[in-house]
Amino acid sequence: MAEVFPAERLRGRFSGVNLDDLVDWRVVRTWLYFGMFWLLVTPSIGVAISGLFNYPDYLGTSNLGLTFGRLRPVHVNGVIFGAFSALFIGECHYLVPRLCGVRVPWAQWGVPLAWLYNISLAAGLISLPFAQNHGLEAGELPLFAEIPIFIVIAATTAQFLFTIAQRLEAPLYVALWYLIGAFVWTTMNLLLGSFILPYTIPGINSAAFHGLYIHYIVGLWITPAGYVLIYYFLPVSVRNPLYAHQLSLVGFWSLALFYPFVGIHHYLYSPIADWTETLAIITSMLLIIPVWTVLVNFFGTVKGRWDGFGKNLPAKFLIMGSLMYLAGCFQGSTEALRSIQQPTHFTDFVISHSHLTVFGTFVVWAMGGLIYVWPRAFKRELWSWTLGNWSFWLITVGISTMGLVLTAGGLQQGFEWMNGTEWLDTVVRMKAYWLVRTLSGITMDLGMSLLVFNLMMTALSRPAEAREPVPVPGAAPIPAGGPAE
């Protein structure tokens, strides 16, 4: 094994540039360590509280901090701002200098910003069970946590924008388009959700703006951030050029145009003005445009490379996430219709949609990028491809089962309510669905635990060039962390 990750063959103004030397590996590793910590902790809280549906007293009855209403915000905020966001920012510190050909400036900020962000997040999450809660979904964190998180996001935005401004070549690859959008939009959205909405907008207008805020978190942070990751890591992991760059820009501009209006589709049949509800429905349906353009691009990029796909762990995670994106976004667009929302609103159908998209798509894409970057951060091959493959299948089976079961259970709930069935009777019939949901969550947690263990062993093992090149039966024909660019 002469060289695990051979050097790239670069042209133009990138010729002669060693891209790995541009990456601040301390910053990358710090963010990714925190991301893996949150990946172990915050989904597990979701499993713990899902058990309350079948066994409502198993966490006790005397401590309000262990009730579903107190712990669910810990799970939601921890997955969004912890597991996904920490992995995403760490992977951006890898891909931005490589795409721009220059270092990220103010390097001394990197590690302190990572610690400030994650310690503030931990403090905020710990405070939630003690009723320190703003009462806005995905915006529950108290002000003492939101202020430093906003500062870190704003500072990181400045770092990346300055890096992109100093890039070696003028054309912007689509991952950088989405990265600019994600960070700029979210810096503005955090101002809305943290400092304006909870204090200055009352009544029904508060509900309307909350619908916008939460969908800005999902659609203008998580979604473009996920696109950053897959648009970078899918082509390099399968060693194919992007299928259609122009098509990717259609997806970017349609996302930017349509997504800001969709949030009010959560408030159909409410006192909010009908014209705003109708606008939200129309733009929700138009989101099919960016969804289909990116999916066509992803599967077109893999064309001709399916023969080695089974051994390519990063690509498997990225494509599996794309399939979940197809299912989840079909749900999301159709449930915005008034006729579909009648039997699905307030049911587990909505929970299926949120898990298939936030976890099944974007967290899975972040894990795909993690598997690609982590071995390179230590200049070692993945410790065990077999263990990585087990992680993939446990996570895939778990999220697929959860999505299917919650969709079926939600539709049964909704149609029974419409037929006048007593609410308590529908709860009894949901118990079997909820038990399978908990078991599928345990399966996903086991897969993530094996993945983190695998990556920790990768960091602790000897460098690949120091090992004897002994052939291993069943080993991946390419580096298990994905081939080099």
C-alpha positions as CSV (number, residue, x, y, z in Angstrom):
1,M,0.0,0.0,0.0
2,A,2.2,2.8,-1.3
3,E,-0.2,5.6,-0.8
4,V,-3.7,5.5,0.6
5,F,-4.8,8.9,-0.7
6,P,-2.8,9.8,-3.8
7,A,-2.3,13.5,-4.7
8,E,-4.8,15.1,-7.0
9,R,-3.9,16.1,-10.6
10,L,-4.8,19.8,-10.7
11,R,-4.8,22.2,-13.6
12,G,-5.0,26.0,-14.2
13,R,-4.2,28.3,-11.3
14,F,-4.6,25.3,-9.0
15,S,-1.6,23.6,-10.7
16,G,1.1,22.8,-8.1
17,V,-1.1,23.6,-5.1
18,N,-1.3,21.0,-2.4
19,L,-4.9,21.2,-1.4
20,D,-4.4,19.2,1.9
21,D,-1.9,21.8,3.1
22,L,-4.6,24.4,2.8
23,V,-6.9,22.6,5.3
24,D,-6.6,23.5,9.0
25,W,-6.9,20.0,10.2
26,R,-7.1,21.0,13.9
27,V,-10.3,22.9,13.2
28,V,-11.8,20.1,11.1
29,R,-11.1,17.5,13.7
30,T,-12.4,19.7,16.6
31,W,-15.8,20.2,14.9
32,L,-16.0,16.6,13.8
33,Y,-15.3,15.3,17.3
34,F,-18.1,17.5,18.6
35,G,-20.4,16.3,15.8
36,M,-19.7,12.7,16.7
37,F,-20.4,13.4,20.3
38,W,-23.8,14.9,19.5
39,L,-24.5,12.0,17.0
40,L,-24.2,9.6,20.0
41,V,-26.2,11.7,22.5
42,T,-29.1,13.6,20.9
43,P,-30.7,10.8,18.7
44,S,-30.5,8.6,21.8
45,I,-32.6,11.1,23.7
46,G,-35.2,10.8,20.9
47,V,-35.2,7.0,21.4
48,A,-35.6,7.5,25.2
49,I,-38.7,9.8,24.8
50,S,-40.2,7.6,22.1
51,G,-40.4,4.9,24.7
52,L,-42.8,7.1,26.7
53,F,-45.5,6.4,24.1
54,N,-45.7,2.8,25.1
55,Y,-44.4,3.0,28.7
56,P,-45.4,6.5,29.9
57,D,-44.1,6.0,33.5
58,Y,-40.7,4.3,32.8
59,L,-38.8,7.6,33.4
60,G,-40.7,8.2,36.6
61,T,-43.6,10.5,37.3
62,S,-42.2,13.0,39.8
63,N,-39.5,14.8,37.8
64,L,-40.9,17.3,35.2
65,G,-37.5,17.4,33.6
66,L,-37.9,13.9,32.3
67,T,-41.3,14.4,30.6
68,F,-41.8,14.4,26.9
69,G,-42.5,18.1,26.7
70,R,-39.1,19.0,28.3
71,L,-37.0,16.4,26.6
72,R,-38.3,16.7,23.0
73,P,-36.7,20.2,22.5
74,V,-33.4,18.7,23.7
75,H,-33.6,16.0,21.0
76,V,-34.7,18.4,18.2
77,N,-32.2,21.2,18.9
78,G,-29.5,18.7,19.6
79,V,-29.9,16.9,16.3
80,I,-30.2,20.1,14.2
81,F,-27.7,22.4,15.9
82,G,-25.5,19.7,17.3
83,A,-25.2,16.5,15.3
84,F,-25.9,18.0,11.8
85,S,-24.5,21.5,12.2
86,A,-21.2,20.5,13.9
87,L,-20.5,17.9,11.3
88,F,-21.4,20.3,8.5
89,I,-19.2,23.2,9.7
90,G,-16.3,20.8,10.2
91,E,-16.7,19.4,6.7
92,C,-16.9,22.9,5.3
93,H,-13.5,23.7,6.9
94,Y,-12.3,20.8,4.7
95,L,-14.0,21.5,1.4
96,V,-13.9,25.4,1.3
97,P,-10.1,25.8,1.1
98,R,-9.9,22.9,-1.4
99,L,-12.5,24.5,-3.7
100,C,-11.1,28.0,-3.4
101,G,-7.3,27.1,-3.4
102,V,-6.7,29.4,-0.4
103,R,-6.7,29.0,3.4
104,V,-9.6,30.0,5.6
105,P,-8.5,33.3,7.2
106,W,-8.2,34.1,10.9
107,A,-7.2,30.5,11.6
108,Q,-6.7,31.3,15.2
109,W,-10.5,31.7,15.5
110,G,-11.3,28.1,14.4
111,V,-10.8,26.0,17.5
112,P,-12.1,28.6,20.0
113,L,-15.2,29.1,17.9
114,A,-15.9,25.4,17.8
115,W,-15.6,25.2,21.6
116,L,-17.7,28.3,22.2
117,Y,-20.5,27.0,19.9
118,N,-20.6,23.5,21.4
119,I,-20.3,24.5,25.0
120,S,-23.0,27.1,24.6
121,L,-25.2,24.5,22.9
122,A,-24.6,22.0,25.7
123,A,-25.5,24.6,28.3
124,G,-28.7,25.5,26.4
125,L,-29.7,21.9,26.0
126,I,-29.1,21.1,29.7
127,S,-31.2,24.1,30.6
128,L,-34.2,23.0,28.6
129,P,-35.4,20.2,31.0
130,F,-35.3,23.0,33.7
131,A,-38.0,25.0,31.8
132,Q,-35.6,27.6,30.2
133,N,-37.5,27.6,27.0
134,H,-38.6,30.2,24.5
135,G,-41.5,28.1,23.3
136,L,-40.6,28.3,19.6
137,E,-40.0,25.0,17.9
138,A,-36.3,24.7,16.9
139,G,-35.9,28.0,18.7
140,E,-36.3,26.9,22.3
141,L,-32.8,27.6,23.5
142,P,-32.4,30.3,26.1
143,L,-30.8,33.6,25.2
144,F,-27.5,32.8,27.0
145,A,-27.0,30.0,24.5
146,E,-28.4,31.7,21.4
147,I,-26.1,34.8,21.6
148,P,-22.8,32.9,21.4
149,I,-24.3,30.5,18.8
150,F,-25.2,33.5,16.7
151,I,-21.8,35.0,17.1
152,V,-20.1,31.8,16.0
153,I,-22.3,31.4,12.9
154,A,-21.7,35.1,12.0
155,A,-18.0,34.8,12.5
156,T,-17.8,31.5,10.5
157,T,-19.9,33.2,7.7
158,A,-17.3,36.0,7.6
159,Q,-14.4,33.5,7.4
160,F,-16.0,31.5,4.5
161,L,-17.1,34.6,2.6
162,F,-13.6,36.0,2.8
163,T,-12.1,32.7,1.7
164,I,-14.4,32.6,-1.3
165,A,-13.7,36.2,-2.2
166,Q,-10.0,35.3,-2.4
167,R,-10.4,32.1,-4.5
168,L,-7.9,31.3,-7.2
169,E,-10.5,31.0,-10.1
170,A,-13.6,33.1,-10.7
171,P,-16.2,30.4,-11.4
172,L,-18.0,29.3,-8.3
173,Y,-18.7,25.6,-8.0
174,V,-22.3,24.9,-6.9
175,A,-21.4,23.7,-3.4
176,L,-20.1,27.3,-2.8
177,W,-23.3,28.8,-4.0
178,Y,-25.2,26.8,-1.5
179,L,-22.7,27.4,1.2
180,I,-23.0,31.2,0.8
181,G,-26.8,30.9,0.9
182,A,-26.8,28.7,3.9
183,F,-24.6,30.9,6.1
184,V,-25.9,34.3,5.0
185,W,-29.6,33.2,5.3
186,T,-29.1,31.6,8.6
187,T,-27.2,34.5,10.1
188,M,-30.3,36.7,9.3
189,N,-32.7,34.0,10.4
190,L,-31.1,33.6,13.8
191,L,-31.6,37.3,14.4
192,L,-35.3,36.7,13.7
193,G,-35.7,33.6,15.9
194,S,-33.4,34.6,18.7
195,F,-33.9,38.3,19.2
196,I,-37.0,39.6,17.4
197,L,-39.7,36.9,17.2
198,P,-39.9,35.9,20.9
199,Y,-40.1,39.5,22.2
200,T,-41.7,41.8,19.6
201,I,-44.2,39.9,17.5
202,P,-47.5,39.0,19.3
203,G,-50.6,37.0,18.6
204,I,-51.3,35.3,15.3
205,N,-48.5,37.2,13.6
206,S,-46.1,35.4,16.0
207,A,-47.4,32.0,14.8
208,A,-47.1,33.1,11.2
209,F,-43.5,34.3,11.6
210,H,-42.7,31.1,13.6
211,G,-43.8,29.1,10.6
212,L,-41.4,31.1,8.5
213,Y,-38.5,30.8,11.1
214,I,-38.7,27.1,11.5
215,H,-38.8,26.5,7.7
216,Y,-35.9,28.9,7.3
217,I,-34.0,26.6,9.7
218,V,-35.0,23.5,7.6
219,G,-35.0,25.0,4.2
220,L,-32.4,27.8,4.3
221,W,-29.9,26.1,6.7
222,I,-30.3,22.4,6.7
223,T,-31.3,21.9,3.1
224,P,-28.6,24.1,1.4
225,A,-26.0,22.8,3.9
226,G,-26.9,19.3,2.9
227,Y,-26.6,20.2,-0.8
228,V,-23.1,21.6,0.0
229,L,-22.0,18.3,1.3
230,I,-23.5,16.0,-1.4
231,Y,-22.5,18.3,-4.3
232,Y,-18.9,18.1,-3.0
233,F,-18.6,14.6,-1.6
234,L,-20.6,12.6,-4.2
235,P,-18.5,13.5,-7.2
236,V,-15.2,13.0,-5.4
237,S,-16.3,9.8,-3.8
238,V,-17.3,8.1,-7.1
239,R,-14.6,9.9,-9.1
240,N,-17.0,11.3,-11.6
241,P,-17.7,14.9,-12.7
242,L,-20.9,16.5,-11.7
243,Y,-23.6,15.5,-14.2
244,A,-24.9,19.0,-15.0
245,H,-23.7,22.2,-13.3
246,Q,-26.4,24.4,-15.0
247,L,-29.1,22.0,-13.6
248,S,-27.6,22.5,-10.1
249,L,-28.0,26.3,-10.4
250,V,-31.7,25.8,-11.4
251,G,-32.0,24.0,-8.1
252,F,-30.3,26.7,-6.2
253,W,-32.3,29.6,-7.5
254,S,-35.6,27.7,-7.3
255,L,-34.8,26.9,-3.6
256,A,-34.0,30.5,-2.9
257,L,-37.2,31.8,-4.6
258,F,-39.7,29.3,-3.3
259,Y,-38.6,28.1,0.1
260,P,-39.0,31.5,2.0
261,F,-42.8,31.3,1.6
262,V,-43.6,27.7,2.6
263,G,-43.6,27.9,6.4
264,I,-47.2,29.0,6.7
265,H,-48.4,25.7,5.3
266,H,-48.3,24.5,8.9
267,Y,-51.2,26.9,9.7
268,L,-53.9,26.0,7.1
269,Y,-57.4,26.5,8.4
270,S,-56.1,29.0,10.9
271,P,-56.9,32.8,11.4
272,I,-53.8,33.6,9.2
273,A,-54.9,35.3,6.0
274,D,-56.1,32.8,3.3
275,W,-53.9,34.4,0.6
276,T,-50.7,33.7,2.7
277,E,-51.8,30.1,3.2
278,T,-52.5,29.7,-0.5
279,L,-49.1,31.2,-1.4
280,A,-47.5,28.7,1.0
281,I,-49.3,25.8,-0.7
282,I,-48.2,27.0,-4.2
283,T,-44.6,27.4,-3.2
284,S,-44.6,24.1,-1.4
285,M,-45.7,22.3,-4.6
286,L,-43.1,24.3,-6.6
287,L,-40.4,22.9,-4.4
288,I,-40.7,19.8,-6.5
289,I,-38.4,21.7,-9.0
290,P,-35.3,21.9,-6.8
291,V,-35.9,18.5,-5.4
292,W,-36.1,16.8,-8.8
293,T,-33.2,18.8,-10.3
294,V,-30.8,17.9,-7.5
295,L,-31.9,14.2,-7.5
296,V,-31.4,14.0,-11.3
297,N,-28.0,15.5,-10.8
298,F,-27.0,13.1,-8.0
299,F,-28.0,9.9,-9.9
300,G,-26.5,11.3,-13.1
301,T,-23.2,11.8,-11.3
302,V,-23.0,8.2,-10.3
303,K,-23.8,7.0,-13.8
304,G,-21.1,4.4,-14.9
305,R,-19.8,4.0,-11.4
306,W,-22.4,1.6,-9.9
307,D,-20.0,-1.4,-10.3
308,G,-17.8,-0.3,-7.4
309,F,-20.7,1.3,-5.4
310,G,-21.1,-1.6,-2.9
311,K,-17.6,-1.0,-1.4
312,N,-17.8,2.8,-1.4
313,L,-19.1,3.7,2.0
314,P,-19.4,7.5,1.5
315,A,-21.2,7.1,-1.8
316,K,-23.6,4.6,-0.2
317,F,-24.6,7.0,2.6
318,L,-25.0,9.9,0.1
319,I,-27.2,7.9,-2.3
320,M,-29.2,6.4,0.5
321,G,-29.8,9.9,1.8
322,S,-31.0,10.9,-1.6
323,L,-33.6,8.2,-1.7
324,M,-34.8,9.3,1.7
325,Y,-34.9,12.8,0.3
326,L,-37.1,11.7,-2.5
327,A,-39.6,10.1,-0.2
328,G,-39.5,12.8,2.5
329,C,-40.0,15.7,0.1
330,F,-42.8,14.0,-1.7
331,Q,-44.5,13.8,1.7
332,G,-43.6,17.4,2.5
333,S,-45.0,18.9,-0.7
334,T,-48.2,16.8,-0.8
335,E,-49.1,17.4,2.9
336,A,-49.1,21.1,2.2
337,L,-52.3,20.6,0.2
338,R,-55.5,21.3,2.1
339,S,-57.1,18.0,1.1
340,I,-54.0,16.0,2.2
341,Q,-53.5,18.0,5.4
342,Q,-56.9,17.1,6.7
343,P,-56.0,13.5,7.4
344,T,-52.3,14.1,8.2
345,H,-52.1,17.2,10.4
346,F,-51.2,16.5,14.0
347,T,-50.5,12.8,13.2
348,D,-47.4,10.7,13.0
349,F,-47.4,11.2,9.2
350,V,-45.7,14.6,9.9
351,I,-43.2,12.9,12.2
352,S,-42.3,10.5,9.5
353,H,-41.7,13.4,7.1
354,S,-39.4,15.2,9.6
355,H,-37.3,12.1,10.3
356,L,-36.9,11.1,6.7
357,T,-35.7,14.5,5.7
358,V,-33.7,15.9,8.7
359,F,-32.2,12.6,9.8
360,G,-32.6,10.2,6.8
361,T,-31.3,12.8,4.4
362,F,-29.2,15.5,5.9
363,V,-27.7,13.8,8.9
364,V,-27.0,10.8,6.7
365,W,-25.3,13.1,4.1
366,A,-23.2,14.6,6.9
367,M,-22.2,11.1,8.0
368,G,-21.2,10.3,4.4
369,G,-19.0,13.4,4.4
370,L,-17.6,12.4,7.8
371,I,-16.6,8.9,6.6
372,Y,-14.8,10.6,3.6
373,V,-13.0,13.3,5.6
374,W,-12.1,11.5,8.8
375,P,-9.5,9.0,7.4
376,R,-7.9,11.9,5.5
377,A,-7.7,13.9,8.7
378,F,-5.4,11.2,10.2
379,K,-3.9,10.0,6.9
380,R,-5.2,6.5,7.5
381,E,-7.7,4.2,5.9
382,L,-11.0,3.5,7.7
383,W,-10.3,1.0,10.5
384,S,-12.9,-1.5,9.5
385,W,-14.9,-1.5,6.2
386,T,-17.1,-4.3,7.5
387,L,-18.0,-2.4,10.6
388,G,-18.8,0.6,8.5
389,N,-21.0,-1.4,6.3
390,W,-22.9,-2.7,9.3
391,S,-23.4,0.9,10.4
392,F,-24.8,1.7,7.0
393,W,-27.3,-1.1,7.0
394,L,-28.4,-0.6,10.6
395,I,-29.0,3.1,9.9
396,T,-30.7,2.4,6.6
397,V,-33.0,-0.3,7.9
398,G,-33.8,1.7,11.0
399,I,-34.8,5.0,9.3
400,S,-36.7,3.1,6.5
401,T,-38.7,1.2,9.0
402,M,-39.4,4.3,11.1
403,G,-40.5,6.3,8.0
404,L,-42.8,3.5,6.8
405,V,-44.4,2.7,10.2
406,L,-45.0,6.4,11.1
407,T,-46.5,7.1,7.7
408,A,-48.9,4.1,7.9
409,G,-49.8,4.9,11.6
410,G,-50.3,8.6,10.8
411,L,-52.7,7.9,7.9
412,Q,-54.7,5.5,10.1
413,Q,-54.8,8.1,12.9
414,G,-56.0,10.8,10.6
415,F,-58.7,8.9,8.8
416,E,-60.0,7.5,12.1
417,W,-60.3,11.0,13.5
418,M,-62.1,12.2,10.4
419,N,-64.6,9.3,10.8
420,G,-65.3,10.3,14.3
421,T,-63.5,7.6,16.2
422,E,-62.8,8.5,19.9
423,W,-59.3,9.9,20.3
424,L,-58.4,7.5,23.1
425,D,-59.4,4.5,21.0
426,T,-57.0,5.7,18.2
427,V,-54.2,6.0,20.8
428,V,-54.6,2.4,21.8
429,R,-54.3,1.2,18.2
430,M,-51.1,3.2,17.7
431,K,-49.2,1.4,20.4
432,A,-47.9,-1.3,18.0
433,Y,-46.7,1.4,15.6
434,W,-45.0,3.3,18.4
435,L,-43.2,0.2,19.6
436,V,-41.7,-0.5,16.2
437,R,-40.7,3.2,16.0
438,T,-38.7,2.8,19.2
439,L,-37.1,-0.4,18.0
440,S,-36.1,1.2,14.7
441,G,-34.7,4.2,16.6
442,I,-32.6,1.8,18.7
443,T,-31.4,0.2,15.5
444,M,-30.3,3.6,14.1
445,D,-28.5,4.4,17.4
446,L,-26.6,1.1,17.3
447,G,-25.5,1.9,13.7
448,M,-24.3,5.4,14.7
449,S,-22.5,4.0,17.8
450,L,-20.7,1.5,15.6
451,L,-19.8,4.2,13.2
452,V,-18.3,6.5,15.9
453,F,-16.4,3.5,17.4
454,N,-15.0,2.7,13.9
455,L,-13.9,6.3,13.4
456,M,-12.3,6.5,16.9
457,M,-10.4,3.3,16.1
458,T,-9.3,4.9,12.8
459,A,-7.9,7.8,14.7
460,L,-6.1,5.5,17.2
461,S,-4.6,3.1,14.7
462,R,-1.2,3.4,13.1
463,P,-0.9,5.4,9.9
464,A,-1.6,3.3,6.8
465,E,2.0,3.8,5.4
466,A,3.4,2.3,8.6
467,R,1.5,-0.9,8.3
468,E,2.4,-4.0,6.4
469,P,0.4,-4.3,3.1
470,V,-1.2,-7.6,4.1
471,P,-4.2,-8.5,1.9
472,V,-7.4,-8.8,3.9
473,P,-10.2,-11.1,2.6
474,G,-13.3,-9.1,1.7
475,A,-11.5,-5.7,2.1
476,A,-12.7,-2.8,0.0
477,P,-10.9,-2.5,-3.4
478,I,-10.7,1.2,-2.8
479,P,-10.0,3.1,0.4
480,A,-13.0,2.4,2.7
481,G,-13.3,6.1,3.4
482,G,-13.8,6.7,-0.3
483,P,-11.2,7.2,-3.1
484,A,-9.2,10.3,-3.5
485,E,-10.4,13.2,-5.7
